[in-house]
C-alpha cells in the first residue's frame, strides 16, 4: 500500500465517521 493510499483511507474514514455523527444528531431520538 502506498503512503498516498493510507492518507486517502484515513481521510475517507474520518469523513464517514463525521457523516455518521451528523446522521445520529439529525435523527429524531
Biopython code that builds the backbone (N, CA, C, O; Angstrom):
import numpy as np
from Bio.PDB.StructureBuilder import StructureBuilder

atoms = [
    (1, "UNK", "N", (0.846, -1.197, 0.000)),
    (1, "UNK", "CA", (0.000, 0.000, 0.000)),
    (1, "UNK", "C", (0.882, 1.248, 0.000)),
    (1, "UNK", "O", (1.844, 1.351, 0.761)),
    (2, "UNK", "N", (0.532, 2.184, -0.866)),
    (2, "UNK", "CA", (1.326, 3.424, -0.953)),
    (2, "UNK", "C", (0.943, 4.376, 0.180)),
    (2, "UNK", "O", (-0.125, 4.258, 0.780)),
    (3, "UNK", "N", (1.820, 5.300, 0.449)),
    (3, "UNK", "CA", (1.552, 6.271, 1.516)),
    (3, "UNK", "C", (0.311, 7.093, 1.159)),
    (3, "UNK", "O", (-0.510, 7.406, 2.020)),
    (4, "UNK", "N", (0.191, 7.436, -0.127)),
    (4, "UNK", "CA", (-0.972, 8.237, -0.545)),
    (4, "UNK", "C", (-2.256, 7.463, -0.291)),
    (4, "UNK", "O", (-3.271, 8.050, 0.086)),
    (5, "UNK", "N", (-2.221, 6.149, -0.496)),
    (5, "UNK", "CA", (-3.409, 5.323, -0.244)),
    (5, "UNK", "C", (-3.774, 5.382, 1.242)),
    (5, "UNK", "O", (-4.951, 5.467, 1.594)),
    (6, "UNK", "N", (-2.777, 5.337, 2.092)),
    (6, "UNK", "CA", (-3.034, 5.375, 3.534)),
    (6, "UNK", "C", (-3.680, 6.709, 3.908)),
    (6, "UNK", "O", (-4.609, 6.757, 4.715)),
    (7, "UNK", "N", (-3.178, 7.783, 3.314)),
    (7, "UNK", "CA", (-3.748, 9.114, 3.601)),
    (7, "UNK", "C", (-5.200, 9.157, 3.146)),
    (7, "UNK", "O", (-6.073, 9.657, 3.855)),
    (8, "UNK", "N", (-5.446, 8.619, 1.942)),
    (8, "UNK", "CA", (-6.818, 8.610, 1.421)),
    (8, "UNK", "C", (-7.731, 7.817, 2.352)),
    (8, "UNK", "O", (-8.853, 8.232, 2.640)),
    (9, "UNK", "N", (-7.240, 6.680, 2.814)),
    (9, "UNK", "CA", (-8.051, 5.817, 3.687)),
    (9, "UNK", "C", (-8.396, 6.567, 4.975)),
    (9, "UNK", "O", (-9.536, 6.534, 5.439)),
    (10, "UNK", "N", (-7.406, 7.236, 5.538)),
    (10, "UNK", "CA", (-7.635, 7.981, 6.777)),
    (10, "UNK", "C", (-8.666, 9.076, 6.572)),
    (10, "UNK", "O", (-9.557, 9.273, 7.397)),
    (11, "UNK", "N", (-8.529, 9.799, 5.440)),
    (11, "UNK", "CA", (-9.488, 10.885, 5.159)),
    (11, "UNK", "C", (-10.884, 10.323, 4.993)),
    (11, "UNK", "O", (-11.852, 10.865, 5.527)),
    (12, "UNK", "N", (-10.984, 9.216, 4.237)),
    (12, "UNK", "CA", (-12.314, 8.630, 3.985)),
    (12, "UNK", "C", (-12.936, 8.169, 5.304)),
    (12, "UNK", "O", (-14.131, 8.358, 5.534)),
    (13, "UNK", "N", (-12.110, 7.558, 6.176)),
    (13, "UNK", "CA", (-12.650, 7.050, 7.436)),
    (13, "UNK", "C", (-13.166, 8.208, 8.299)),
    (13, "UNK", "O", (-14.222, 8.113, 8.923)),
    (14, "UNK", "N", (-12.388, 9.314, 8.320)),
    (14, "UNK", "CA", (-12.817, 10.452, 9.131)),
    (14, "UNK", "C", (-14.103, 11.048, 8.564)),
    (14, "UNK", "O", (-14.998, 11.449, 9.307)),
    (15, "UNK", "N", (-14.179, 11.098, 7.218)),
    (15, "UNK", "CA", (-15.372, 11.650, 6.566)),
    (15, "UNK", "C", (-16.591, 10.800, 6.909)),
    (15, "UNK", "O", (-17.651, 11.322, 7.253)),
    (16, "UNK", "N", (-16.423, 9.476, 6.809)),
    (16, "UNK", "CA", (-17.539, 8.567, 7.105)),
    (16, "UNK", "C", (-17.977, 8.729, 8.558)),
    (16, "UNK", "O", (-19.171, 8.748, 8.856)),
    (17, "UNK", "N", (-17.014, 8.843, 9.448)),
    (17, "UNK", "CA", (-17.353, 8.972, 10.871)),
    (17, "UNK", "C", (-18.113, 10.279, 11.108)),
    (17, "UNK", "O", (-19.093, 10.308, 11.853)),
    (18, "UNK", "N", (-17.654, 11.355, 10.469)),
    (18, "UNK", "CA", (-18.318, 12.657, 10.630)),
    (18, "UNK", "C", (-19.749, 12.579, 10.106)),
    (18, "UNK", "O", (-20.668, 13.121, 10.719)),
    (19, "UNK", "N", (-19.936, 11.906, 8.975)),
    (19, "UNK", "CA", (-21.273, 11.783, 8.403)),
    (19, "UNK", "C", (-22.158, 10.955, 9.330)),
    (19, "UNK", "O", (-23.337, 11.265, 9.499)),
    (20, "UNK", "N", (-21.604, 9.912, 9.925)),
    (20, "UNK", "CA", (-22.379, 9.071, 10.847)),
    (20, "UNK", "C", (-22.814, 9.897, 12.067)),
    (20, "UNK", "O", (-23.952, 9.796, 12.526)),
    (21, "UNK", "N", (-21.897, 10.703, 12.575)),
    (21, "UNK", "CA", (-22.213, 11.534, 13.736)),
    (21, "UNK", "C", (-23.342, 12.495, 13.378)),
    (21, "UNK", "O", (-24.282, 12.677, 14.152)),
    (22, "UNK", "N", (-23.242, 13.112, 12.194)),
    (22, "UNK", "CA", (-24.267, 14.053, 11.742)),
    (22, "UNK", "C", (-25.613, 13.347, 11.639)),
    (22, "UNK", "O", (-26.641, 13.875, 12.063)),
    (23, "UNK", "N", (-25.588, 12.143, 11.069)),
    (23, "UNK", "CA", (-26.833, 11.380, 10.894)),
    (23, "UNK", "C", (-27.450, 11.079, 12.263)),
    (23, "UNK", "O", (-28.666, 11.169, 12.429)),
    (24, "UNK", "N", (-26.620, 10.724, 13.232)),
    (24, "UNK", "CA", (-27.134, 10.398, 14.567)),
    (24, "UNK", "C", (-27.750, 11.636, 15.206)),
    (24, "UNK", "O", (-28.793, 11.557, 15.854)),
    (25, "UNK", "N", (-27.090, 12.791, 15.016)),
    (25, "UNK", "CA", (-27.599, 14.037, 15.613)),
    (25, "UNK", "C", (-28.898, 14.461, 14.919)),
    (25, "UNK", "O", (-29.827, 14.944, 15.567)),
    (26, "UNK", "N", (-28.953, 14.274, 13.592)),
    (26, "UNK", "CA", (-30.131, 14.698, 12.836)),
    (26, "UNK", "C", (-31.311, 13.762, 13.080)),
    (26, "UNK", "O", (-32.465, 14.184, 13.008)),
    (27, "UNK", "N", (-31.023, 12.492, 13.369)),
    (27, "UNK", "CA", (-32.109, 11.523, 13.565)),
    (27, "UNK", "C", (-32.880, 11.853, 14.844)),
    (27, "UNK", "O", (-32.280, 12.170, 15.871)),
    (28, "UNK", "N", (-34.202, 11.776, 14.779)),
    (28, "UNK", "CA", (-35.027, 12.043, 15.988)),
    (28, "UNK", "C", (-34.753, 10.986, 17.055)),
    (28, "UNK", "O", (-34.663, 9.796, 16.752)),
    (29, "UNK", "N", (-34.626, 11.419, 18.273)),
    (29, "UNK", "CA", (-34.328, 10.472, 19.364)),
    (29, "UNK", "C", (-35.570, 9.679, 19.717)),
    (29, "UNK", "O", (-35.528, 8.832, 20.609)),
]
sb = StructureBuilder()
sb.init_structure("model")
sb.init_model(0)
sb.init_chain("A")
sb.init_seg("    ")
for serial, (resi, resn, name, xyz) in enumerate(atoms, 1):
    if name == "N":
        sb.init_residue(resn, " ", resi, " ")
    sb.init_atom(name, np.array(xyz, "f"), 0.0, 1.0, " ", f" {name:<3s}", serial, name[0])
structure = sb.get_structure()
